[in-house]
Amino acid sequence: MYTRREFGTLAFTALPLTHFLGRSASALQSKPDSKVRGVTIGMNVPYNFGGRDMPVDDIIRNCVALGVSGLELRTQPVEAALGLPAATVSAAGGRGGRNAPPPTPEQDATRKAAIEEIRKWRVSAPLDKVAAVRKKFEDAGILLEIVKVDGIFDMTDEVLDYEFKLAKALGARAISTEIAHVDPKQPDYAVSRHKRIGQFADKHQLMVGYHGHTETGPQEWEDVFKLAKFNGANLDIGHFLAGNKTSPVPFLKQHHDRITHVHVKDKTLANQNVPFGQGDTPIKEVLQLIRDNKWPIQATIEFEYPIPQGSDRMTELKKCVDYCRAALA
């Protein structure tokens, strides 16, 4: 992960780096186009750049440098552009790491107060300003097809309405979020959560793609599909392979109309993240299946393998994009 200062450095160096990436300065004046034979090669941002927070202008600059024209965009950069105070967001997320000591009563109170401030901000958020954020991306030739919403299950009804309206205002065709895994001790817990979000998805006529990890099996998604017409899947083909020890292709074929986008990464069957083409994930087969069937499914790169010695994140991301382009050519 990058610090804020490192993010700034990454953004600042993205343009000079284009010579190293093989893109001239003049090429950056034209709009990027990562749609290859009908399939949009997208990018999970700002996650792929090392975290959840990054200024909108810097995201655009890096995506143009990489030639990417379709995104799965987290809400954090958008809300920052709309005026949500960074200090409030930081205070609301101040739980510390997994091994951090329990918060003091004062720390817990501060966090709860910040969460309430964010709720109040969201229900009165200046959605009329979203058009300007969307225009920045579209003027650069980038479509915001998917909007990633974190912590969706804990949101109040009024905030959920805000999230769906925000996604629509950005031009998205789907929201993505993490799937709620089944707890054997509370078998109805996940059902009630997905049913509730599905009701909002149906109300707003906007798909929700639930992202699964290695522990997510086909049955979990199929159960979620039954709860609402607009409940869908963000199929991570690397996690699917490593977790289920089988190809994601049959699931993709069976449920393509419910899949909002696929996360493209390469994993081994032993669950190791590796550079594209070095693992067991059938990336080429998946991309060509989407291409040949003309399914409206974004192929969203999710960058998670270790950066090789002597390389850097932007160089590796360019390799991922090129790999996908070659597979679809």
Backbone bond lengths (Angstrom), bond angles and torsions (degrees), N, CA, C in turn:
res aa  C-N    CA-C-N  psi(-1)  N-CA   C-N-CA  omega(-1)  CA-C   N-CA-C  phi
1 M - - - 1.448 - - 1.527 110.52 -
2 Y 1.340 115.91 150.22 1.437 121.29 179.18 1.521 110.96 -101.49
3 T 1.324 116.44 148.24 1.451 121.88 170.07 1.521 107.52 -77.40
4 R 1.343 116.49 170.47 1.469 119.75 177.13 1.523 110.97 -59.78
5 R 1.346 116.40 -40.79 1.467 119.73 -179.92 1.523 110.72 -63.57
6 E 1.346 115.91 -40.67 1.464 119.51 179.70 1.526 110.69 -67.78
7 F 1.356 116.43 -34.08 1.460 119.94 175.57 1.521 110.22 -59.35
8 G 1.359 114.64 -45.76 1.452 118.99 179.74 1.514 111.54 -60.59
9 T 1.323 116.02 -40.14 1.461 120.62 178.58 1.516 110.94 -64.35
10 L 1.343 116.40 -42.45 1.463 120.98 178.81 1.518 110.48 -60.19
11 A 1.340 115.05 -47.00 1.457 119.19 -178.73 1.529 110.70 -64.09
12 F 1.325 116.08 -41.97 1.449 120.62 -177.48 1.518 111.79 -65.44
13 T 1.332 115.47 -34.97 1.467 119.12 -176.31 1.513 112.91 -90.14
14 A 1.344 117.70 -2.68 1.461 119.20 -176.60 1.519 112.02 -62.26
15 L 1.331 117.19 -41.88 1.450 119.47 -178.15 1.532 112.48 -70.94
16 P 1.325 119.98 -48.44 1.465 118.56 176.41 1.521 112.56 -59.08
17 L 1.305 116.41 -28.30 1.458 120.58 -177.34 1.521 111.95 -70.52
18 T 1.346 116.28 -15.13 1.460 117.89 -175.05 1.517 113.06 -61.33
19 H 1.320 117.68 -29.94 1.469 118.58 176.93 1.524 109.88 -62.63
20 F 1.333 115.91 -40.23 1.470 120.95 178.93 1.516 110.29 -67.52
21 L 1.341 115.98 -30.37 1.457 119.80 -178.87 1.526 111.55 -84.96
22 G 1.312 116.44 -4.70 1.450 118.56 177.55 1.509 113.76 87.89
23 R 1.358 118.50 17.69 1.456 121.18 178.74 1.529 107.20 -117.94
24 S 1.297 118.06 125.16 1.451 121.56 -178.53 1.511 110.52 -76.08
25 A 1.339 116.24 163.84 1.459 120.57 178.98 1.521 110.63 -62.01
26 S 1.337 117.07 -36.35 1.459 119.67 -179.48 1.517 111.46 -66.56
27 A 1.340 116.30 -31.11 1.463 119.85 -179.87 1.515 110.86 -64.86
28 L 1.338 115.91 -28.78 1.452 119.63 -178.91 1.520 112.43 -71.26
29 Q 1.341 117.75 -15.20 1.449 120.25 178.46 1.526 110.82 -74.99
30 S 1.308 117.69 -21.87 1.456 121.31 177.62 1.524 109.13 -91.06
31 K 1.310 115.77 157.65 1.458 119.88 -177.03 1.528 110.92 -77.01
32 P 1.328 116.68 144.24 1.463 119.64 179.49 1.519 110.67 -70.47
33 D 1.297 116.00 155.48 1.465 120.95 176.87 1.526 108.74 -145.88
34 S 1.328 115.96 102.36 1.462 119.94 179.54 1.527 111.49 -108.27
35 K 1.332 115.38 23.05 1.464 119.54 174.51 1.522 107.63 -92.54
36 V 1.322 115.59 113.57 1.461 121.58 -175.82 1.520 109.03 -116.13
37 R 1.316 115.57 114.40 1.472 122.80 178.86 1.540 110.53 50.68
38 G 1.320 115.13 43.70 1.455 121.04 174.08 1.511 115.89 92.54
39 V 1.322 117.77 -9.26 1.459 121.27 -177.67 1.533 109.45 -109.11
40 T 1.329 115.38 124.43 1.459 119.19 177.79 1.517 110.47 -84.48
41 I 1.329 115.47 121.77 1.466 120.96 171.95 1.525 105.91 -84.20
42 G 1.324 116.05 112.47 1.450 120.97 -176.55 1.511 112.29 -107.41
43 M 1.318 114.98 -177.01 1.456 120.56 -178.14 1.519 109.78 -145.28
44 N 1.325 115.72 136.89 1.460 123.24 177.36 1.527 107.73 -83.35
45 V 1.331 116.22 106.64 1.465 119.88 -175.25 1.532 111.19 -126.46
46 P 1.334 117.48 153.01 1.469 126.23 -2.80 1.526 114.42 -81.28
47 Y 1.336 117.62 12.01 1.463 121.91 -178.78 1.523 111.75 -51.71
48 N 1.327 116.58 -45.13 1.467 119.24 -177.75 1.525 112.88 -65.09
49 F 1.313 116.36 -18.93 1.455 120.47 178.48 1.524 112.08 -93.90
50 G 1.335 116.26 4.75 1.460 119.76 171.00 1.507 117.44 115.88
51 G 1.322 120.62 8.29 1.459 120.21 -179.96 1.509 112.50 177.38
52 R 1.321 115.88 -160.52 1.462 120.99 -177.98 1.521 113.22 -105.90
53 D 1.305 117.57 -15.80 1.463 122.15 -175.37 1.518 110.64 -117.74
54 M 1.328 114.88 130.96 1.460 121.05 175.00 1.520 106.39 -167.07
55 P 1.317 119.37 137.53 1.462 120.65 178.78 1.525 112.02 -58.00
56 V 1.312 115.31 144.22 1.463 121.57 -178.66 1.525 111.60 -54.54
57 D 1.334 117.29 -44.86 1.473 119.96 -177.81 1.526 111.87 -61.80
58 D 1.330 116.60 -35.57 1.459 120.20 179.87 1.525 111.36 -72.36
59 I 1.330 116.63 -36.86 1.468 120.46 175.58 1.522 109.78 -60.59
60 I 1.315 115.85 -46.85 1.463 120.67 -179.80 1.530 110.54 -60.77
61 R 1.326 116.38 -45.64 1.462 120.61 -178.52 1.530 111.08 -58.85
62 N 1.318 116.75 -44.80 1.469 119.59 -179.38 1.518 112.23 -68.14
63 C 1.338 116.77 -38.94 1.462 119.46 -179.16 1.522 111.49 -68.16
64 V 1.335 116.64 -38.19 1.463 119.72 176.28 1.527 109.95 -63.61
65 A 1.329 116.42 -41.25 1.463 119.97 178.72 1.520 111.95 -61.61
66 L 1.330 116.32 -31.16 1.462 121.12 -179.28 1.533 112.38 -90.26
67 G 1.332 116.92 -7.32 1.456 120.39 179.93 1.511 113.83 74.83
68 V 1.340 117.12 28.72 1.462 121.77 -176.31 1.525 110.53 -100.76
69 S 1.331 116.78 129.41 1.463 120.80 -174.76 1.530 113.77 -117.43
70 G 1.326 118.59 8.02 1.461 121.51 177.90 1.515 109.97 -140.31
71 L 1.343 117.06 137.92 1.456 119.38 -173.98 1.521 113.84 -132.45
72 E 1.328 113.58 154.35 1.451 123.14 157.83 1.526 103.51 -107.59
73 L 1.323 116.45 111.28 1.460 121.86 -171.85 1.521 111.08 -112.56
74 R 1.321 116.47 128.10 1.460 120.78 174.36 1.521 110.07 -70.50
75 T 1.335 115.86 156.05 1.456 120.10 -177.36 1.519 113.24 -75.36
76 Q 1.340 118.55 -21.79 1.465 120.08 -173.56 1.532 113.28 -55.99
77 P 1.339 120.20 -47.97 1.469 119.12 178.96 1.530 112.60 -63.77
78 V 1.328 116.39 -34.16 1.465 120.20 179.74 1.522 110.06 -67.28
79 E 1.332 116.29 -46.90 1.460 119.34 -179.07 1.530 111.19 -65.69
80 A 1.313 117.07 -33.66 1.469 119.79 175.72 1.525 110.07 -63.60
81 A 1.326 116.35 -41.03 1.464 120.78 178.80 1.521 111.45 -66.66
82 L 1.336 116.54 -27.48 1.463 121.07 179.57 1.521 112.71 -84.76
83 G 1.343 116.30 -8.32 1.454 118.91 174.68 1.504 117.56 111.92
84 L 1.339 118.59 8.03 1.461 119.72 176.85 1.528 108.47 -68.12
85 P 1.353 118.22 121.73 1.468 120.45 -175.16 1.525 113.03 -61.75
86 A 1.321 116.56 131.28 1.461 121.59 -179.58 1.522 111.33 -62.77
87 A 1.332 117.35 -35.03 1.459 120.82 -179.25 1.520 111.51 -64.34
88 T 1.326 116.47 -36.42 1.468 120.88 178.53 1.521 110.32 -67.89
89 V 1.320 116.32 -43.03 1.466 120.83 178.37 1.522 110.18 -61.78
90 S 1.326 116.91 -43.49 1.461 121.35 179.78 1.523 111.17 -62.42
91 A 1.323 117.36 -42.39 1.462 121.16 -179.99 1.528 111.48 -66.73
92 A 1.319 116.98 -34.50 1.467 120.80 -179.40 1.518 111.88 -71.20
93 G 1.323 117.06 -26.10 1.463 120.06 -178.09 1.501 113.58 -100.45
94 G 1.322 117.18 14.84 1.456 120.49 -172.24 1.501 117.08 -81.46
95 R 1.307 117.54 51.17 1.471 120.88 176.85 1.522 112.41 -85.89
96 G 1.330 116.33 -18.80 1.460 118.84 -175.09 1.514 110.54 83.52
97 G 1.328 116.69 -178.26 1.455 121.54 -179.72 1.513 112.76 -77.34
98 R 1.330 114.03 -178.88 1.460 119.89 -177.19 1.520 112.25 -59.81
99 N 1.325 116.65 -35.34 1.461 120.90 -177.27 1.532 112.91 -98.82
100 A 1.323 116.07 11.77 1.461 119.89 179.92 1.531 110.18 -70.27
101 P 1.325 118.01 149.42 1.467 120.31 177.47 1.516 111.23 -66.15
102 P 1.332 117.46 155.21 1.469 119.99 178.83 1.527 110.63 -57.16
103 P 1.319 118.12 144.83 1.463 119.78 -179.58 1.524 111.17 -67.89
104 T 1.299 115.85 151.61 1.457 120.79 174.72 1.523 108.02 -73.71
105 P 1.322 118.42 162.63 1.477 120.21 176.49 1.526 112.25 -54.37
106 E 1.335 116.34 -38.02 1.467 119.87 179.94 1.528 111.14 -66.68
107 Q 1.345 116.07 -42.09 1.462 120.33 179.26 1.523 110.81 -65.42
108 D 1.312 116.46 -40.39 1.457 120.90 179.49 1.526 110.55 -64.87
109 A 1.324 116.40 -40.46 1.461 120.73 179.17 1.523 111.15 -65.07
110 T 1.337 115.94 -40.13 1.464 120.71 178.51 1.525 110.77 -62.92
111 R 1.328 114.83 -43.06 1.466 119.41 179.95 1.531 111.23 -64.04
112 K 1.310 116.89 -45.48 1.475 119.99 -179.49 1.522 111.10 -63.53
113 A 1.328 116.62 -38.30 1.464 120.20 178.46 1.532 110.57 -64.41
114 A 1.336 116.21 -39.17 1.468 120.41 179.49 1.526 110.72 -67.07
115 I 1.331 116.87 -40.47 1.467 120.92 177.82 1.524 110.28 -60.61
116 E 1.321 116.36 -40.77 1.460 119.97 178.72 1.528 110.94 -67.02
117 E 1.329 116.93 -36.86 1.462 119.96 177.80 1.530 110.93 -64.30
118 I 1.341 115.81 -39.20 1.467 119.49 178.17 1.525 110.22 -65.51
119 R 1.328 116.49 -41.25 1.471 119.61 177.74 1.523 110.48 -58.69
120 K 1.319 116.85 -47.23 1.468 120.73 -179.97 1.524 110.87 -61.87
121 W 1.331 115.66 -40.25 1.460 118.81 -179.99 1.517 110.54 -63.64
122 R 1.310 116.94 -43.60 1.457 120.58 -175.82 1.531 112.57 -65.57
123 V 1.303 117.70 -40.71 1.472 119.00 -176.84 1.530 111.58 -71.95
124 S 1.326 116.58 -13.72 1.470 119.30 176.40 1.523 110.42 -121.77
125 A 1.325 116.94 21.67 1.463 122.17 -175.58 1.529 111.43 -62.33
126 P 1.324 116.87 146.08 1.473 121.27 -178.35 1.525 112.01 -77.93
127 L 1.329 117.12 74.86 1.462 120.45 -176.36 1.523 112.55 -64.06
128 D 1.344 116.25 -17.86 1.454 118.45 177.31 1.536 111.60 -66.95
129 K 1.340 115.94 -17.96 1.469 120.15 179.45 1.525 112.62 -87.85
130 V 1.331 116.59 -8.04 1.466 119.86 -178.24 1.530 110.87 -64.34
131 A 1.320 115.89 -33.22 1.468 119.89 -178.57 1.521 111.31 -57.82
132 A 1.331 116.72 -35.59 1.460 119.96 -179.87 1.518 111.53 -69.29
133 V 1.353 116.63 -36.40 1.464 120.83 177.18 1.528 109.70 -66.57
134 R 1.324 115.28 -46.89 1.474 119.96 178.71 1.524 111.04 -59.13
135 K 1.344 116.00 -41.48 1.465 120.46 -178.16 1.525 111.28 -62.46
136 K 1.328 117.22 -36.18 1.467 119.86 177.97 1.522 111.09 -57.73
137 F 1.333 115.68 -45.75 1.461 119.98 179.70 1.522 111.08 -67.67
138 E 1.319 116.47 -46.85 1.455 119.49 -175.56 1.522 111.55 -68.24
139 D 1.333 117.48 -34.44 1.468 119.72 176.01 1.530 111.16 -63.61
140 A 1.344 115.38 -27.95 1.468 120.12 177.95 1.524 111.79 -86.31
141 G 1.345 117.03 -2.48 1.459 120.69 179.43 1.507 114.32 88.08
142 I 1.331 116.64 23.53 1.471 121.43 -175.26 1.526 110.17 -118.78
143 L 1.323 116.51 128.44 1.460 121.94 177.97 1.525 110.38 -100.56
144 L 1.324 115.51 137.06 1.463 121.68 178.33 1.524 107.84 -96.33
145 E 1.312 116.28 83.64 1.464 121.13 -173.49 1.523 112.78 -77.29
146 I 1.327 116.77 -34.77 1.459 121.69 -176.10 1.534 108.35 -127.25
147 V 1.327 116.99 136.77 1.465 121.44 175.38 1.524 108.21 -115.99
148 K 1.341 115.90 121.56 1.465 121.29 -178.62 1.527 109.64 -89.27
149 V 1.338 115.26 126.33 1.465 121.27 -179.62 1.528 108.81 -116.61
150 D 1.307 116.62 118.43 1.468 121.60 178.11 1.522 110.30 -88.98
151 G 1.345 115.90 145.95 1.463 120.90 175.28 1.508 114.92 67.62
152 I 1.317 117.60 28.76 1.463 121.33 -172.10 1.529 113.59 -65.42
153 F 1.323 117.62 -32.20 1.467 120.21 -174.94 1.530 112.78 -69.73
154 D 1.315 117.53 -23.21 1.459 121.12 -178.11 1.520 112.81 -94.13
155 M 1.312 117.35 3.86 1.463 120.63 -177.64 1.522 111.82 -81.27
156 T 1.326 115.38 147.30 1.462 120.68 175.51 1.524 109.25 -72.72
157 D 1.314 116.79 165.77 1.463 121.15 -179.11 1.523 111.93 -57.78
158 E 1.326 117.11 -43.20 1.455 119.57 -177.39 1.528 111.56 -67.27
159 V 1.336 116.83 -33.08 1.463 119.60 177.48 1.530 110.46 -73.10
160 L 1.325 117.09 -36.33 1.462 119.67 176.30 1.529 110.75 -60.97
161 D 1.320 116.25 -42.20 1.464 119.20 176.75 1.530 110.26 -59.35
162 Y 1.315 115.59 -41.74 1.466 120.51 177.95 1.526 110.97 -60.42
163 E 1.340 118.32 -44.33 1.467 121.30 -177.46 1.528 111.14 -62.66
164 F 1.322 117.14 -41.93 1.464 119.87 179.48 1.530 110.86 -68.42
165 K 1.331 116.66 -39.19 1.466 119.81 177.88 1.526 110.67 -66.17
166 L 1.325 116.43 -38.46 1.456 120.77 177.88 1.524 110.85 -62.01
167 A 1.328 116.25 -46.89 1.468 120.57 -179.81 1.530 111.14 -60.25
168 K 1.326 116.00 -43.54 1.464 119.78 179.50 1.527 111.03 -64.44
169 A 1.340 115.89 -41.33 1.459 119.52 -179.26 1.522 111.94 -63.91
170 L 1.326 116.41 -27.99 1.459 121.29 178.39 1.527 111.92 -81.05
171 G 1.336 116.53 -8.32 1.456 120.75 179.61 1.510 114.64 91.38
172 A 1.326 117.06 12.04 1.470 121.06 -177.05 1.522 111.68 -72.28
173 R 1.313 114.63 150.34 1.464 120.41 173.47 1.516 111.81 -102.44
174 A 1.355 116.34 -1.61 1.465 119.66 179.05 1.522 109.92 -163.73
175 I 1.326 114.01 155.42 1.459 122.84 169.05 1.517 106.40 -104.62
176 S 1.332 117.18 147.85 1.465 120.20 172.40 1.516 109.25 -123.03
177 T 1.319 115.59 150.90 1.455 121.78 178.42 1.520 108.34 -162.01
178 E 1.327 116.43 167.06 1.458 119.42 -179.88 1.525 110.74 -74.36
179 I 1.310 117.14 145.60 1.456 121.15 176.92 1.529 109.53 -74.47
180 A 1.320 116.51 147.77 1.471 120.92 176.10 1.517 107.78 -90.06
181 H 1.314 116.65 116.24 1.455 119.75 -175.17 1.528 111.37 -77.85
182 V 1.292 114.81 149.83 1.462 121.93 -176.85 1.526 110.16 -73.21
183 D 1.328 115.38 130.38 1.462 122.55 175.89 1.528 107.45 -104.78
184 P 1.345 117.67 114.52 1.476 120.14 -178.49 1.532 112.88 -54.19
185 K 1.330 116.55 -28.66 1.460 119.84 -179.78 1.532 111.77 -77.20
186 Q 1.341 116.06 -20.75 1.460 121.05 178.57 1.524 108.64 -135.40
187 P 1.326 118.27 71.14 1.463 121.99 -172.28 1.526 114.59 -59.73
188 D 1.330 117.19 -25.03 1.462 119.69 -177.90 1.523 112.95 -91.13
189 Y 1.333 116.59 -6.07 1.458 120.70 -174.70 1.523 111.77 -63.47
190 A 1.329 117.27 -51.54 1.461 120.70 -179.55 1.522 111.00 -66.05
191 V 1.329 116.20 -37.74 1.462 120.20 -180.00 1.524 110.70 -59.96
192 S 1.328 116.27 -47.71 1.462 119.82 -177.62 1.526 111.16 -64.16
193 R 1.319 117.14 -35.72 1.462 120.89 -179.86 1.535 111.44 -68.17
194 H 1.321 116.34 -47.50 1.457 119.06 -179.32 1.522 111.72 -69.73
195 K 1.311 116.66 -32.07 1.462 119.71 178.15 1.523 110.15 -66.51
196 R 1.329 116.47 -42.36 1.467 120.69 -179.69 1.523 111.10 -63.87
197 I 1.344 117.61 -48.08 1.464 120.12 179.54 1.531 109.60 -63.92
198 G 1.328 116.06 -37.80 1.460 120.17 178.37 1.517 112.91 -61.54
199 Q 1.312 116.86 -34.22 1.467 120.45 177.95 1.526 110.62 -64.66
200 F 1.327 116.45 -39.22 1.462 119.68 176.66 1.523 110.91 -70.30
201 A 1.337 117.04 -37.26 1.463 120.52 177.77 1.527 110.59 -62.11
202 D 1.326 116.30 -44.37 1.461 120.73 178.47 1.527 110.95 -65.12
203 K 1.320 116.04 -40.11 1.468 121.29 179.17 1.524 111.18 -60.21
204 H 1.328 116.15 -44.71 1.465 120.95 -177.32 1.518 113.05 -91.60
205 Q 1.347 117.08 -2.74 1.465 121.98 179.33 1.529 110.85 55.12
206 L 1.347 114.51 47.84 1.456 120.66 -179.05 1.528 108.63 -136.60
207 M 1.319 116.02 126.55 1.457 120.10 -177.74 1.526 112.46 -64.88
208 V 1.338 115.47 147.46 1.458 122.42 169.99 1.519 107.58 -117.11
209 G 1.319 116.61 118.82 1.462 120.82 177.56 1.517 109.50 -97.39
210 Y 1.330 116.74 109.56 1.468 121.33 -179.79 1.527 109.28 -82.36
211 H 1.321 115.28 125.28 1.455 121.49 -176.51 1.522 110.28 -88.81
212 G 1.318 115.95 125.64 1.458 121.14 178.97 1.514 112.13 -102.87
213 H 1.321 115.45 159.05 1.466 121.55 176.55 1.531 108.32 -115.56
214 T 1.319 116.89 -164.40 1.467 119.11 -175.32 1.522 112.24 -61.69
215 E 1.326 117.62 -27.81 1.462 120.52 -178.61 1.527 113.38 -81.32
216 T 1.337 117.41 -2.74 1.462 121.27 -177.94 1.520 110.62 -89.69
217 G 1.314 116.28 123.28 1.459 121.49 177.99 1.510 111.62 -106.05
218 P 1.332 118.25 165.21 1.460 122.01 -178.59 1.525 113.32 -53.67
219 Q 1.340 116.59 -38.46 1.463 119.09 -176.81 1.523 112.41 -62.46
220 E 1.336 117.10 -35.82 1.474 119.75 178.76 1.517 110.75 -59.68
221 W 1.313 116.75 -46.72 1.462 120.23 179.16 1.531 110.85 -65.78
222 E 1.314 116.71 -42.57 1.459 119.51 -178.23 1.524 111.13 -63.05
223 D 1.322 117.00 -35.18 1.462 120.25 175.56 1.523 111.13 -66.59
224 V 1.335 115.85 -37.61 1.469 120.70 178.54 1.532 110.48 -66.69
225 F 1.323 117.13 -39.17 1.460 121.15 -179.48 1.529 111.56 -59.14
226 K 1.311 116.75 -34.04 1.468 121.36 -176.60 1.522 112.99 -70.08
227 L 1.323 116.72 -17.09 1.461 120.51 -172.15 1.519 113.72 -86.02
228 A 1.322 117.51 -19.70 1.460 120.19 -179.13 1.518 109.70 -163.79
229 K 1.320 116.39 146.46 1.458 121.87 -179.15 1.519 111.85 -61.77
230 F 1.359 117.29 -34.80 1.456 121.16 -174.95 1.527 112.72 -101.32
231 N 1.317 117.42 14.91 1.461 120.79 170.18 1.526 108.71 -80.51
232 G 1.328 116.64 128.77 1.453 119.78 -178.11 1.519 112.11 -137.94
233 A 1.319 115.69 -162.23 1.469 121.01 -176.26 1.517 110.76 -133.09
234 N 1.311 115.17 136.71 1.460 122.75 164.68 1.530 104.33 -98.33
235 L 1.320 115.98 95.92 1.456 121.58 -172.74 1.526 110.82 -80.97
236 D 1.321 115.57 109.58 1.463 120.97 175.29 1.520 107.22 -87.84
237 I 1.329 116.38 106.24 1.463 119.46 -170.82 1.529 112.35 -70.50
238 G 1.335 117.07 -25.93 1.466 119.98 176.67 1.513 111.56 -72.75
239 H 1.339 116.89 -48.43 1.455 121.03 177.79 1.531 110.82 -60.89
240 F 1.337 116.01 -41.31 1.467 119.95 -178.79 1.522 110.77 -60.05
241 L 1.322 116.09 -47.43 1.465 120.48 -179.60 1.524 111.18 -61.00
242 A 1.334 116.88 -50.46 1.464 120.56 -175.23 1.521 112.24 -68.63
243 G 1.328 116.69 -34.90 1.460 119.42 -177.07 1.509 114.07 -81.67
244 N 1.333 116.86 -35.97 1.465 120.73 -176.35 1.523 113.50 -102.32
245 K 1.342 115.69 -4.90 1.474 121.89 178.65 1.518 112.02 55.45
246 T 1.316 114.08 37.62 1.459 119.72 178.22 1.513 109.05 -156.72
247 S 1.311 116.91 164.08 1.451 122.11 -177.71 1.532 111.10 -69.42
248 P 1.345 117.60 144.57 1.466 120.64 175.16 1.524 112.99 -80.07
249 V 1.319 117.38 -5.64 1.461 120.98 -174.72 1.534 113.21 -59.39
250 P 1.350 120.67 -47.64 1.470 119.03 178.69 1.533 112.84 -59.22
251 F 1.329 117.90 -38.79 1.463 121.09 178.41 1.528 109.84 -65.71
252 L 1.326 116.88 -41.33 1.454 121.48 178.17 1.526 111.11 -61.77
253 K 1.307 116.62 -43.92 1.463 120.55 179.34 1.530 111.59 -62.68
254 Q 1.325 115.86 -42.25 1.464 120.32 -175.73 1.527 112.42 -73.07
255 H 1.325 116.98 -35.79 1.467 119.83 -171.17 1.528 113.38 -121.57
256 H 1.323 117.86 27.09 1.471 120.56 -175.94 1.523 112.56 -57.61
257 D 1.339 117.26 -30.64 1.462 119.57 -178.66 1.526 112.50 -74.35
258 R 1.335 117.27 -8.97 1.462 122.04 177.87 1.533 112.16 -106.75
259 I 1.317 116.77 -2.87 1.466 120.00 -174.88 1.520 109.67 -96.36
260 T 1.328 115.24 116.83 1.460 120.74 -178.09 1.517 111.66 -75.10
261 H 1.330 116.13 -41.57 1.463 122.24 178.62 1.519 107.95 -164.83
262 V 1.319 115.52 158.16 1.457 120.41 175.49 1.523 108.23 -107.82
263 H 1.330 116.19 141.32 1.460 120.21 170.90 1.514 107.49 -89.34
264 V 1.314 115.44 122.89 1.454 121.29 -177.26 1.526 109.39 -99.30
265 K 1.301 115.38 115.11 1.460 122.61 172.68 1.512 106.66 -149.34
266 D 1.316 117.76 162.61 1.458 120.84 178.68 1.523 108.94 -112.66
267 K 1.311 115.21 123.57 1.454 122.27 176.00 1.519 109.71 -125.51
268 T 1.305 115.71 157.20 1.458 120.70 170.21 1.527 107.99 -89.65
269 L 1.310 115.89 166.81 1.465 119.73 175.88 1.525 111.41 -62.77
270 A 1.327 115.73 -21.48 1.467 121.09 177.68 1.530 111.81 -85.72
271 N 1.338 116.91 8.87 1.465 122.72 174.61 1.526 113.13 71.65
272 Q 1.311 116.89 37.16 1.462 121.28 174.72 1.524 109.13 -104.39
273 N 1.331 116.93 133.12 1.455 121.40 174.78 1.526 109.08 -80.41
274 V 1.326 116.12 127.49 1.465 121.04 -177.05 1.529 109.47 -135.53
275 P 1.353 117.87 161.82 1.466 120.31 175.83 1.520 111.44 -56.07
276 F 1.322 115.52 149.20 1.462 120.68 -177.81 1.524 110.87 -54.74
277 G 1.329 115.17 131.80 1.451 121.44 179.04 1.510 114.66 94.26
278 Q 1.336 117.20 -6.07 1.462 120.47 -178.51 1.525 113.13 -106.13
279 G 1.334 117.48 -3.04 1.456 120.79 -177.77 1.515 112.64 -110.06
280 D 1.321 115.37 -159.92 1.467 121.88 -176.73 1.527 113.12 -104.64
281 T 1.313 117.83 -2.81 1.463 121.14 -177.69 1.521 110.24 -72.26
282 P 1.333 118.16 130.02 1.471 120.50 -177.60 1.530 112.06 -79.70
283 I 1.329 116.35 64.85 1.462 120.84 -176.18 1.527 111.28 -59.11
284 K 1.324 117.00 -50.14 1.468 120.32 -177.22 1.519 111.51 -61.04
285 E 1.326 116.83 -42.44 1.469 120.12 -178.67 1.530 110.55 -63.96
286 V 1.314 116.53 -41.46 1.470 120.84 179.96 1.522 110.53 -64.68
287 L 1.326 117.18 -48.51 1.460 120.54 -178.76 1.524 111.70 -62.53
288 Q 1.306 116.55 -41.52 1.462 119.78 -179.19 1.521 111.97 -71.00
289 L 1.318 116.61 -29.42 1.471 120.80 176.48 1.531 109.60 -66.88
290 I 1.323 116.05 -43.80 1.469 120.06 177.09 1.521 110.24 -63.23
291 R 1.334 115.65 -44.00 1.470 121.15 179.51 1.519 111.96 -60.85
292 D 1.320 116.76 -50.66 1.460 120.96 -173.21 1.521 112.86 -69.13
293 N 1.336 116.56 -27.11 1.462 120.07 179.68 1.527 113.37 -97.28
294 K 1.339 115.34 -1.45 1.464 121.16 177.99 1.533 111.65 56.29
295 W 1.314 115.97 37.34 1.462 119.76 177.71 1.533 109.81 -77.06
296 P 1.331 118.49 137.97 1.472 121.55 -179.47 1.526 111.77 -80.15
297 I 1.323 115.69 63.77 1.467 122.30 -176.02 1.532 108.55 -119.96
298 Q 1.324 116.50 118.28 1.461 119.71 177.50 1.532 110.10 -71.20
299 A 1.319 116.13 137.61 1.469 122.03 175.29 1.527 106.60 -95.48
300 T 1.319 116.07 92.88 1.459 122.39 -170.35 1.523 110.88 -93.73
301 I 1.312 116.43 113.81 1.460 120.79 177.83 1.525 109.49 -68.44
302 E 1.331 116.06 129.57 1.460 121.30 172.96 1.526 106.73 -120.30
303 F 1.313 115.76 110.84 1.455 121.41 -171.70 1.527 110.86 -87.07
304 E 1.354 116.18 116.26 1.461 120.00 -177.61 1.530 114.32 -139.69
305 Y 1.310 119.61 -4.11 1.464 117.89 -179.41 1.535 110.39 -80.95
306 P 1.331 117.54 154.02 1.471 120.21 -179.45 1.519 111.25 -62.57
307 I 1.323 115.99 137.69 1.460 120.45 178.28 1.525 108.98 -70.53
308 P 1.328 118.10 122.78 1.477 120.46 -178.81 1.526 111.55 -62.40
309 Q 1.304 115.57 150.90 1.460 121.35 177.73 1.525 110.05 -58.98
310 G 1.322 115.92 132.80 1.450 120.47 179.87 1.510 114.02 90.28
311 S 1.339 116.99 -5.22 1.462 120.73 178.93 1.520 109.08 -110.99
312 D 1.318 117.17 -171.55 1.455 122.42 176.79 1.527 108.89 -150.43
313 R 1.309 115.66 171.51 1.463 120.79 -172.56 1.527 112.74 -62.17
314 M 1.335 117.61 -46.36 1.456 119.61 -178.40 1.523 111.94 -63.86
315 T 1.309 117.02 -38.78 1.472 120.48 178.15 1.523 110.63 -62.76
316 E 1.329 116.46 -43.58 1.465 120.17 -179.46 1.532 111.17 -68.64
317 L 1.327 117.19 -37.67 1.461 119.90 177.31 1.526 110.59 -63.15
318 K 1.329 116.95 -38.89 1.472 120.35 176.95 1.527 110.53 -62.69
319 K 1.334 117.24 -38.56 1.465 120.56 176.97 1.536 110.74 -62.48
320 C 1.330 116.66 -39.92 1.466 120.89 179.53 1.526 110.59 -63.57
321 V 1.325 116.11 -44.83 1.467 120.45 178.81 1.524 110.13 -62.02
322 D 1.321 117.11 -45.82 1.464 121.21 -179.28 1.532 111.63 -62.79
323 Y 1.328 115.92 -38.03 1.468 119.96 178.38 1.533 109.91 -61.12
324 C 1.325 116.27 -45.01 1.462 120.64 -179.42 1.528 110.83 -67.13
325 R 1.317 116.72 -40.40 1.473 119.83 177.17 1.528 111.02 -58.69
326 A 1.315 115.50 -45.10 1.470 119.47 -179.17 1.527 111.51 -64.54
327 A 1.323 116.16 -37.22 1.470 119.97 179.78 1.519 111.90 -65.74
328 L 1.327 116.84 -31.36 1.466 121.19 -176.30 1.540 113.03 -92.67
329 A 1.305 116.71 -12.76 1.475 120.26 -174.75 1.520 112.31 -62.50
